[in-house]
Amino acid sequence: MSYARFSISTRYRKELEQQLRTAQQLGHLRRVKYLLAILAVMDQQSFEQVACVLKLHVTTVHEWVRLFLCYGTQGAPRRKSSGRPAKLTKTQKEELARLIEAGPTAAGYSAGGWRTPLVQQLIHDRFHVLYNVFYLAQLLKDLGFSWQKAKFVSAHLDEAQRRAWRQKTWPHILGLARSRRALLLFGDEASFPQWGTLSYTWARRGTQPVVETSGKRKGYKVFGLLDYFTGRFFYQGHDGRLNSTAYIAFLRRVLAQTRQPLLLVQDGAKYHTSAETKAFFQQQATRLEVFQLPAYSPDYNPIEKLWKKIKEAETHLHYFPTFAALTAKVEQALVKFANAPREILALCGLPAELARAA
């Protein structure tokens, strides 16, 4: 059989590609390989190349091409296998759970997360057992897994640095604050855009909800400090760019409003660590001591939860026709939380790992 003769049978290509997508969605592994083999041979790849890539025997590829020429896109009619389908043993299920927890990359796949057809492929490759893709959801639930939205973790995250901060730096900061009766302030900034932010909302099935937007690429910035012990909230709005000058002006205002020593925990934003800001810290060293959070560790800063709560409650799915309307709405929310320290304390607890270290 010549490849040139076979390659002219491209009237089936669109139908084959559609069937391939359906088979991939349903997790029909054997049919996926069958269709991939036919498409590869259509693209002038040799039987040996196809067998190597798909991990098949060359005679299998020959047979599949013959069946395609005889029966078309459906292949040869197959009889339903008799007997009870094979299942994983208890030991194999435990090993499967460990493989899933380790992630697709550790198992040799390029995907970033587990989808059901990929789990089906994993079971077939490792244990030579073929599960129906619709049964796998129940199997995974029985093993303690659930369908969840993934989250990003920075590739620059330094776990050793985070561990040292948890075990040494944080207990040291906490001890200093208690011994000096100081305010222990976690600082950060937030931006509230006039063009609006989206969130989940109820809507009739099949009809996507819409939210009006101004389209103005302008945001209202807020500097914030949160006291770890009392929930006291310091803030200052800013309608320009965040920079060292504005940050220093905010800190001067906080110093003027307090009498206790201040221990400030901040992240590594450029205006937090600039030469101008460092010079200000040296000038205020008698009352102000500064500590840096580990890089890429917003989960260690409780004020992040406050920003999230304000946006969820006050700005998500809202339309702001003018910048003044946005500013008024944000300021109203800030005043509300500034007068509710107990709510802030309940909302902005530290992660369990920091609480244990404390």
C-alpha positions in Angstrom: 0.0 0.0 0.0 1.5 3.3 -1.0 1.3 6.3 1.3 0.5 8.6 -1.7 -2.5 6.4 -2.5 -3.7 6.5 1.1 -3.0 10.2 1.6 -5.6 11.2 -1.0 -8.4 9.9 1.2 -8.6 13.2 3.0 -12.4 13.6 2.6 -12.6 11.9 6.0 -10.2 14.2 7.8 -12.7 16.7 9.2 -14.9 13.8 10.4 -11.9 12.1 11.9 -10.7 15.2 13.7 -14.2 15.8 15.2 -14.4 12.1 16.3 -10.9 12.5 17.9 -12.1 15.5 19.9 -15.2 13.6 21.1 -13.1 10.5 22.0 -10.6 12.7 24.0 -13.4 14.3 25.9 -15.0 11.0 26.7 -11.7 9.4 27.6 -11.9 6.5 25.1 -8.2 5.8 25.0 -8.2 3.0 22.4 -10.3 5.0 20.0 -8.1 8.1 20.5 -5.0 6.1 19.6 -6.8 4.6 16.6 -7.8 8.0 15.2 -4.4 9.5 15.9 -2.7 6.6 14.1 -5.0 7.1 11.0 -4.4 10.9 10.9 -0.6 10.4 11.3 -0.5 8.0 8.4 -2.5 10.4 6.3 0.2 13.0 7.1 2.8 10.6 5.5 4.3 9.3 8.7 5.6 5.8 8.5 4.0 2.9 10.4 7.2 2.6 12.5 7.1 6.3 13.5 3.4 6.1 14.4 4.0 2.9 16.5 6.9 4.5 18.3 5.0 7.7 19.2 1.8 6.0 20.3 3.6 3.0 22.0 2.0 0.4 19.7 3.2 -2.6 17.8 3.8 -1.9 14.1 1.4 -4.7 13.2 -1.3 -3.0 15.2 -0.9 0.2 13.1 -1.0 -2.0 9.9 -4.2 -3.6 11.1 -5.8 -0.3 12.0 -5.1 1.2 8.6 -6.6 -1.9 7.0 -9.7 -1.6 9.1 -10.0 2.0 8.3 -9.9 1.3 4.5 -12.5 -1.5 5.0 -14.9 0.0 7.5 -14.3 3.8 7.3 -14.1 6.1 10.3 -15.8 3.8 12.7 -13.3 1.0 12.3 -14.1 -2.6 12.7 -17.3 -3.5 14.6 -16.3 -4.6 18.1 -18.0 -7.1 20.4 -18.6 -6.1 23.9 -16.1 -7.9 26.1 -17.6 -10.5 28.4 -17.0 -10.8 32.1 -16.5 -8.2 34.8 -14.2 -5.3 34.0 -10.9 -5.2 35.8 -10.6 -2.9 38.8 -7.8 -1.5 40.9 -6.8 -3.3 44.0 -6.6 -1.5 47.4 -2.8 -1.3 47.1 -3.1 0.1 43.6 -5.6 2.7 44.7 -3.2 3.9 47.4 -0.4 4.2 44.8 -2.8 6.0 42.5 -3.6 8.5 45.2 0.1 9.2 45.8 0.7 9.7 42.1 -2.2 12.2 41.8 -0.9 14.1 44.8 2.6 14.3 43.3 1.1 16.0 40.2 1.1 15.3 36.5 4.7 16.5 35.9 6.1 13.9 38.4 4.1 11.2 36.6 5.7 12.1 33.3 2.9 14.2 31.7 3.3 17.8 30.5 -0.1 19.0 31.8 -0.3 21.3 34.8 -3.4 19.6 36.4 -5.3 16.4 36.5 -8.4 16.1 34.2 -10.4 12.9 34.2 -9.2 11.6 30.8 -5.6 12.1 32.0 -6.2 10.2 35.2 -7.7 7.4 33.0 -4.5 7.4 30.9 -2.4 7.3 34.1 -4.3 4.2 35.4 -4.0 2.5 32.1 -0.3 3.2 31.7 0.6 2.3 35.3 -1.8 -0.5 36.2 -3.0 -1.7 32.7 -6.6 -1.3 33.9 -9.1 0.7 31.7 -11.8 2.6 33.7 -14.8 4.2 32.1 -14.2 8.0 32.3 -17.6 8.6 33.9 -16.8 6.2 36.7 -13.5 7.8 37.6 -15.2 10.8 39.2 -16.7 8.5 41.9 -13.4 6.7 42.3 -11.5 9.9 42.9 -14.1 11.1 45.4 -13.8 7.7 47.2 -10.0 8.3 47.4 -10.5 11.7 49.0 -10.2 14.0 46.0 -12.5 16.7 44.8 -12.8 18.9 41.7 -11.2 22.2 42.6 -10.0 25.4 41.1 -6.2 25.6 41.1 -4.2 28.5 42.4 -0.9 30.0 41.2 2.3 29.6 43.2 5.2 31.8 42.3 8.2 29.9 40.8 10.4 32.4 42.7 8.9 31.4 46.1 11.7 30.5 48.5 10.3 27.9 50.9 13.5 27.9 53.0 13.2 31.7 53.5 9.5 31.4 54.4 10.3 28.7 56.9 13.0 30.8 58.5 10.6 33.7 58.7 7.9 31.6 60.3 10.1 29.9 62.9 12.5 32.7 63.8 11.6 36.2 62.5 7.9 36.1 63.2 8.3 34.9 66.9 11.0 37.6 67.3 8.8 40.4 66.0 5.9 39.2 68.2 8.1 39.1 71.3 9.4 42.6 70.6 5.9 44.0 70.1 4.7 42.5 73.4 7.7 43.6 75.4 7.6 47.2 74.1 3.8 47.4 74.1 4.1 48.5 70.5 1.6 48.5 67.7 2.4 45.6 65.3 1.3 46.9 61.9 1.0 44.9 58.7 1.1 47.3 55.7 0.0 47.0 52.1 -1.7 49.0 49.3 -4.7 48.2 47.2 -6.1 49.7 44.0 -9.8 50.0 43.2 -10.4 50.4 39.5 -13.1 52.7 38.1 -13.7 50.3 35.2 -15.1 47.8 37.7 -14.4 44.2 38.7 -16.4 41.1 38.1 -17.5 38.3 40.4 -19.9 35.4 40.4 -23.7 36.2 40.3 -26.9 34.3 39.8 -28.3 34.4 36.3 -30.6 32.3 34.2 -28.9 29.2 32.7 -27.5 29.9 29.2 -27.6 33.7 29.6 -24.4 35.4 30.7 -24.9 38.3 33.1 -23.5 41.7 32.1 -22.3 44.6 34.2 -22.1 48.1 32.9 -18.6 49.6 33.0 -17.2 53.1 32.5 -14.1 51.8 30.7 -12.0 54.5 32.4 -8.4 53.1 33.0 -8.1 54.9 36.4 -8.0 53.5 39.9 -8.2 54.8 43.4 -5.2 53.7 45.5 -5.3 53.2 49.3 -2.4 52.8 51.7 -3.3 50.7 54.7 -1.9 49.5 58.0 -3.5 46.9 60.3 -2.7 46.4 64.0 -2.3 42.7 64.8 -3.3 43.0 68.4 -6.3 45.4 68.3 -7.6 45.4 64.7 -7.0 49.1 64.5 -7.0 50.2 60.9 -5.0 53.1 59.5 -5.6 54.2 55.8 -5.1 57.0 53.4 -6.5 57.3 49.9 -4.3 58.4 47.0 -5.5 59.1 43.4 -2.0 59.3 41.8 0.8 56.8 41.4 2.1 54.9 44.4 5.6 56.1 45.2 8.0 56.7 48.1 6.9 60.3 48.7 3.3 59.3 49.1 4.2 56.3 51.3 6.3 58.4 53.6 3.5 61.0 53.9 1.2 58.2 55.0 3.6 56.9 57.6 4.2 60.4 59.0 0.4 60.7 59.4 0.3 57.4 61.3 3.2 58.4 63.6 1.3 61.7 64.4 -1.8 59.8 65.3 -0.1 57.4 67.7 2.2 57.5 70.7 3.4 53.9 71.0 6.4 52.4 69.3 5.6 51.0 65.9 6.8 47.7 64.4 6.0 47.7 60.7 5.8 44.5 58.6 5.8 45.2 54.9 6.4 43.5 51.5 9.2 44.3 49.0 7.4 46.9 46.9 10.0 49.3 45.3 8.6 52.4 47.2 8.9 50.3 50.5 12.6 49.7 50.0 13.8 52.8 48.0 16.7 54.9 49.3 14.3 57.7 50.1 12.1 55.4 52.3 15.1 53.8 54.0 16.4 57.3 54.9 13.0 58.1 56.5 13.1 54.8 58.5 16.5 55.8 59.9 15.2 59.2 60.9 12.3 57.6 62.8 14.3 54.7 64.3 13.4 55.7 67.8 9.8 54.9 67.3 9.6 52.9 64.0 11.2 49.5 63.3 10.7 47.8 60.0 10.6 44.1 59.0 10.3 42.6 55.5 8.0 39.8 54.7 9.5 36.9 52.7 9.3 37.4 48.9 6.1 36.4 47.3 4.3 35.8 50.6 1.0 37.7 50.6 -0.6 34.9 52.6 1.5 36.1 55.6 0.0 39.6 55.4 -3.5 39.6 57.0 -4.5 43.0 55.5 -4.7 41.2 52.1 -7.9 39.5 53.3 -9.3 42.9 54.3 -8.7 44.3 50.8 -10.5 41.2 49.3 -13.4 41.6 51.6 -13.8 45.3 50.7 -13.8 44.6 47.0 -16.2 41.7 47.3 -18.7 43.7 49.4 -18.4 47.1 47.9 -16.9 47.2 44.3 -17.4 43.9 42.6 -20.2 44.1 39.9 -20.7 47.9 40.6 -20.8 50.6 38.0 -19.0 53.8 38.8 -19.9 56.5 36.2 -17.3 58.9 37.6 -14.1 58.7 39.6 -15.7 60.7 42.4 -18.4 58.0 42.7 -15.7 55.3 43.0 -13.8 57.4 45.6 -16.9 58.0 47.7 -17.8 54.3 47.7 -14.3 53.1 48.7 -14.0 55.8 51.4 -17.4 54.7 52.8 -16.2 51.1 53.0 -12.9 52.1 54.6 -14.7 54.1 57.3 -17.0 51.2 58.0 -14.1 48.8 58.6 -12.1 51.4 60.6 -15.0 51.5 63.0 -15.3 47.7 63.3 -11.9 46.4 64.8 -13.5 43.1 66.0 -14.7 42.3 62.5 -11.2 43.0 61.1 -9.6 40.8 63.8 -12.0 38.0 62.9 -11.5 38.5 59.2 -7.8 38.9 59.1 -6.3 36.1 61.2 -2.9 34.9 60.2 -2.4 31.5 58.6 -2.4 28.5 61.0 1.3 28.0 60.5 2.0 31.5 61.8 -0.5 31.2 64.6 1.3 28.0 65.7 4.7 29.8 65.6 3.2 32.6 67.7 
